[in-house]
Amino acid sequence: MLALEDLHYASETPYPPVQAEMQNPAYAKAMLDNIGGNTSEMSAISLYIYNHLITGSHKDIAEVFKKVSIVEMRHLDIFGKLALQLGEDPKLWTQHGCKKVYWSPCYNQYPKDLSSLMYNVINGEKAAISKYQHQITYIRDENIIANLQRIILDERIHVEIFEQIYTACCS
């Protein structure tokens, strides 16, 4: 169904260096949310590993989830490094008011039928893009902005890949 050798799971644009200008508690909290919030890289990675396992009868689709999860791991690493540089402990958590809340697998939905599964991951990627675009509107650290913009390129590729799968298998 899919020509895996033709797919690129990440943009060919190089990632910028990961170097925050200075510590900033507000930006650090945003990076923590990208690590361990509801719409986060950890949520994407865990969901894609799960999807890789349950789509095993569709070997090409399972392989796509595995490879996309690897790209998401790179994003998790970038956000973790930024959170640390900005002054936060990069645990798998986010901040709600004054309280830290650990990431939970209950943040994910786990549909099993392929159509619902693909619809879920497409919407998840779009939500991540929207979140990162929103962060760009208030963050004034050029390096963080550059990293967010670069990660958005990858997330858009993931949307395209997942939409191709949806069109080929679910419509």
VOPAPA-74424 format. One record per residue (C-alpha): residue number from 1; residue in three letters; x, z, y. Coordinates in steps of 0.1 Angstrom, whole numbers, plus 5000, padded with zeros to 4 digits. Last residue first. Example, Ala and Ser with C-alpha at 12.3 -4.5 7.8 and 13.67 -1.06 7.14 Angstrom:
2
@pos:2, code:ser, x:5137, z:5071, y:4989 $
@pos:1, code:ala, x:5123, z:5078, y:4955 $
# end
This chain:
171
@pos:171, code:ser, x:4878, z:5027, y:5061 $
@pos:170, code:cys, x:4897, z:5053, y:5042 $
@pos:169, code:cys, x:4927, z:5037, y:5025 $
@pos:168, code:ala, x:4942, z:5010, y:5047 $
@pos:167, code:thr, x:4927, z:5022, y:5080 $
@pos:166, code:tyr, x:4935, z:5059, y:5074 $
@pos:165, code:ile, x:4970, z:5050, y:5062 $
@pos:164, code:gln, x:4976, z:5029, y:5094 $
@pos:163, code:glu, x:4961, z:5057, y:5115 $
@pos:162, code:phe, x:4986, z:5082, y:5099 $
@pos:161, code:ile, x:5015, z:5059, y:5107 $
@pos:160, code:glu, x:5004, z:5054, y:5143 $
@pos:159, code:val, x:4997, z:5091, y:5148 $
@pos:158, code:his, x:5032, z:5099, y:5134 $
@pos:157, code:ile, x:5048, z:5074, y:5158 $
@pos:156, code:arg, x:5030, z:5091, y:5187 $
@pos:155, code:glu, x:5044, z:5124, y:5175 $
@pos:154, code:asp, x:5079, z:5110, y:5175 $
@pos:153, code:leu, x:5076, z:5098, y:5211 $
@pos:152, code:ile, x:5061, z:5131, y:5220 $
@pos:151, code:ile, x:5093, z:5148, y:5208 $
@pos:150, code:arg, x:5113, z:5128, y:5233 $
@pos:149, code:gln, x:5091, z:5137, y:5262 $
@pos:148, code:leu, x:5092, z:5174, y:5252 $
@pos:147, code:asn, x:5130, z:5173, y:5250 $
@pos:146, code:ala, x:5133, z:5156, y:5284 $
@pos:145, code:ile, x:5109, z:5181, y:5299 $
@pos:144, code:ile, x:5129, z:5210, y:5285 $
@pos:143, code:asn, x:5161, z:5194, y:5299 $
@pos:142, code:glu, x:5145, z:5189, y:5333 $
@pos:141, code:asp, x:5134, z:5225, y:5337 $
@pos:140, code:arg, x:5103, z:5225, y:5360 $
@pos:139, code:ile, x:5076, z:5232, y:5334 $
@pos:138, code:tyr, x:5041, z:5228, y:5348 $
@pos:137, code:thr, x:5030, z:5193, y:5341 $
@pos:136, code:ile, x:5054, z:5188, y:5311 $
@pos:135, code:gln, x:5035, z:5217, y:5293 $
@pos:134, code:his, x:5003, z:5196, y:5295 $
@pos:133, code:gln, x:5020, z:5166, y:5279 $
@pos:132, code:tyr, x:5033, z:5189, y:5252 $
@pos:131, code:lys, x:4997, z:5202, y:5245 $
@pos:130, code:ser, x:4982, z:5167, y:5245 $
@pos:129, code:ile, x:5009, z:5154, y:5221 $
@pos:128, code:ala, x:5003, z:5184, y:5198 $
@pos:127, code:ala, x:4965, z:5178, y:5199 $
@pos:126, code:lys, x:4970, z:5141, y:5191 $
@pos:125, code:glu, x:4992, z:5151, y:5161 $
@pos:124, code:gly, x:4965, z:5175, y:5148 $
@pos:123, code:asn, x:4937, z:5149, y:5153 $
@pos:122, code:ile, x:4956, z:5124, y:5132 $
@pos:121, code:val, x:4963, z:5151, y:5106 $
@pos:120, code:asn, x:4926, z:5161, y:5103 $
@pos:119, code:tyr, x:4914, z:5125, y:5101 $
@pos:118, code:met, x:4939, z:5118, y:5073 $
@pos:117, code:leu, x:4927, z:5148, y:5053 $
@pos:116, code:ser, x:4890, z:5140, y:5059 $
@pos:115, code:ser, x:4895, z:5105, y:5046 $
@pos:114, code:leu, x:4918, z:5116, y:5017 $
@pos:113, code:asp, x:4894, z:5143, y:5003 $
@pos:112, code:lys, x:4913, z:5176, y:5002 $
@pos:111, code:pro, x:4906, z:5191, y:5035 $
@pos:110, code:tyr, x:4930, z:5220, y:5043 $
@pos:109, code:gln, x:4925, z:5232, y:5079 $
@pos:108, code:asn, x:4955, z:5249, y:5093 $
@pos:107, code:tyr, x:4957, z:5281, y:5115 $
@pos:106, code:cys, x:4950, z:5301, y:5084 $
@pos:105, code:pro, x:4986, z:5294, y:5074 $
@pos:104, code:ser, x:4995, z:5321, y:5099 $
@pos:103, code:trp, x:5021, z:5323, y:5127 $
@pos:102, code:tyr, x:5028, z:5358, y:5139 $
@pos:101, code:val, x:5011, z:5372, y:5170 $
@pos:100, code:lys, x:5031, z:5388, y:5198 $
@pos:99, code:lys, x:5010, z:5409, y:5222 $
@pos:98, code:cys, x:5010, z:5411, y:5260 $
@pos:97, code:gly, x:4984, z:5383, y:5264 $
@pos:96, code:his, x:4985, z:5363, y:5232 $
@pos:95, code:gln, x:5021, z:5354, y:5225 $
@pos:94, code:thr, x:5033, z:5331, y:5197 $
@pos:93, code:trp, x:5050, z:5337, y:5164 $
@pos:92, code:leu, x:5074, z:5322, y:5139 $
@pos:91, code:lys, x:5104, z:5340, y:5152 $
@pos:90, code:pro, x:5124, z:5325, y:5180 $
@pos:89, code:asp, x:5134, z:5358, y:5198 $
@pos:88, code:glu, x:5128, z:5349, y:5234 $
@pos:87, code:gly, x:5152, z:5346, y:5264 $
@pos:86, code:leu, x:5150, z:5309, y:5275 $
@pos:85, code:gln, x:5180, z:5301, y:5254 $
@pos:84, code:leu, x:5163, z:5315, y:5223 $
@pos:83, code:ala, x:5130, z:5297, y:5231 $
@pos:82, code:leu, x:5150, z:5264, y:5236 $
@pos:81, code:lys, x:5168, z:5268, y:5202 $
@pos:80, code:gly, x:5135, z:5275, y:5185 $
@pos:79, code:phe, x:5118, z:5245, y:5202 $
@pos:78, code:ile, x:5146, z:5222, y:5190 $
@pos:77, code:asp, x:5146, z:5236, y:5155 $
@pos:76, code:leu, x:5108, z:5232, y:5152 $
@pos:75, code:his, x:5112, z:5196, y:5164 $
@pos:74, code:arg, x:5137, z:5189, y:5137 $
@pos:73, code:met, x:5114, z:5204, y:5112 $
@pos:72, code:glu, x:5087, z:5181, y:5124 $
@pos:71, code:val, x:5109, z:5151, y:5115 $
@pos:70, code:ile, x:5113, z:5165, y:5080 $
@pos:69, code:ser, x:5075, z:5170, y:5077 $
@pos:68, code:val, x:5071, z:5133, y:5086 $
@pos:67, code:lys, x:5093, z:5124, y:5056 $
@pos:66, code:lys, x:5073, z:5146, y:5031 $
@pos:65, code:phe, x:5040, z:5134, y:5045 $
@pos:64, code:val, x:5050, z:5098, y:5041 $
@pos:63, code:glu, x:5062, z:5104, y:5005 $
@pos:62, code:ala, x:5028, z:5118, y:4996 $
@pos:61, code:ile, x:5012, z:5087, y:5010 $
@pos:60, code:asp, x:5034, z:5064, y:4990 $
@pos:59, code:lys, x:5029, z:5085, y:4958 $
@pos:58, code:his, x:4992, z:5084, y:4960 $
@pos:57, code:ser, x:4986, z:5106, y:4929 $
@pos:56, code:gly, x:5008, z:5132, y:4946 $
@pos:55, code:thr, x:4983, z:5135, y:4975 $
@pos:54, code:ile, x:4979, z:5173, y:4969 $
@pos:53, code:leu, x:5017, z:5181, y:4971 $
@pos:52, code:his, x:5025, z:5160, y:5002 $
@pos:51, code:asn, x:4994, z:5173, y:5019 $
@pos:50, code:tyr, x:5006, z:5209, y:5014 $
@pos:49, code:ile, x:5041, z:5199, y:5027 $
@pos:48, code:tyr, x:5023, z:5182, y:5056 $
@pos:47, code:leu, x:5002, z:5213, y:5064 $
@pos:46, code:ser, x:5032, z:5236, y:5064 $
@pos:45, code:ile, x:5052, z:5213, y:5086 $
@pos:44, code:ala, x:5024, z:5207, y:5111 $
@pos:43, code:ser, x:5015, z:5244, y:5114 $
@pos:42, code:met, x:5052, z:5253, y:5118 $
@pos:41, code:glu, x:5055, z:5226, y:5145 $
@pos:40, code:ser, x:5026, z:5242, y:5164 $
@pos:39, code:thr, x:4990, z:5238, y:5173 $
@pos:38, code:asn, x:4979, z:5274, y:5163 $
@pos:37, code:gly, x:5011, z:5289, y:5176 $
@pos:36, code:gly, x:5043, z:5295, y:5158 $
@pos:35, code:ile, x:5070, z:5272, y:5171 $
@pos:34, code:asn, x:5052, z:5253, y:5200 $
@pos:33, code:asp, x:5037, z:5287, y:5210 $
@pos:32, code:leu, x:5072, z:5301, y:5211 $
@pos:31, code:met, x:5083, z:5272, y:5233 $
@pos:30, code:ala, x:5054, z:5280, y:5258 $
@pos:29, code:lys, x:5064, z:5317, y:5257 $
@pos:28, code:ala, x:5100, z:5308, y:5266 $
@pos:27, code:tyr, x:5088, z:5286, y:5295 $
@pos:26, code:ala, x:5070, z:5317, y:5310 $
@pos:25, code:pro, x:5099, z:5340, y:5303 $
@pos:24, code:asn, x:5125, z:5318, y:5320 $
@pos:23, code:gln, x:5162, z:5320, y:5311 $
@pos:22, code:met, x:5183, z:5293, y:5327 $
@pos:21, code:glu, x:5188, z:5255, y:5327 $
@pos:20, code:ala, x:5177, z:5251, y:5291 $
@pos:19, code:gln, x:5201, z:5232, y:5269 $
@pos:18, code:val, x:5190, z:5211, y:5239 $
@pos:17, code:pro, x:5208, z:5179, y:5244 $
@pos:16, code:pro, x:5185, z:5148, y:5246 $
@pos:15, code:tyr, x:5173, z:5133, y:5213 $
@pos:14, code:pro, x:5184, z:5097, y:5209 $
@pos:13, code:thr, x:5157, z:5070, y:5211 $
@pos:12, code:glu, x:5152, z:5055, y:5176 $
@pos:11, code:ser, x:5118, z:5072, y:5175 $
@pos:10, code:ala, x:5110, z:5091, y:5144 $
@pos:9, code:tyr, x:5093, z:5083, y:5111 $
@pos:8, code:his, x:5103, z:5047, y:5110 $
@pos:7, code:leu, x:5084, z:5027, y:5084 $
@pos:6, code:asp, x:5097, z:4994, y:5070 $
@pos:5, code:glu, x:5112, z:5009, y:5038 $
@pos:4, code:leu, x:5080, z:5027, y:5031 $
@pos:3, code:ala, x:5060, z:4995, y:5029 $
@pos:2, code:leu, x:5026, z:5011, y:5026 $
@pos:1, code:met, x:5000, z:5000, y:5000 $
# end
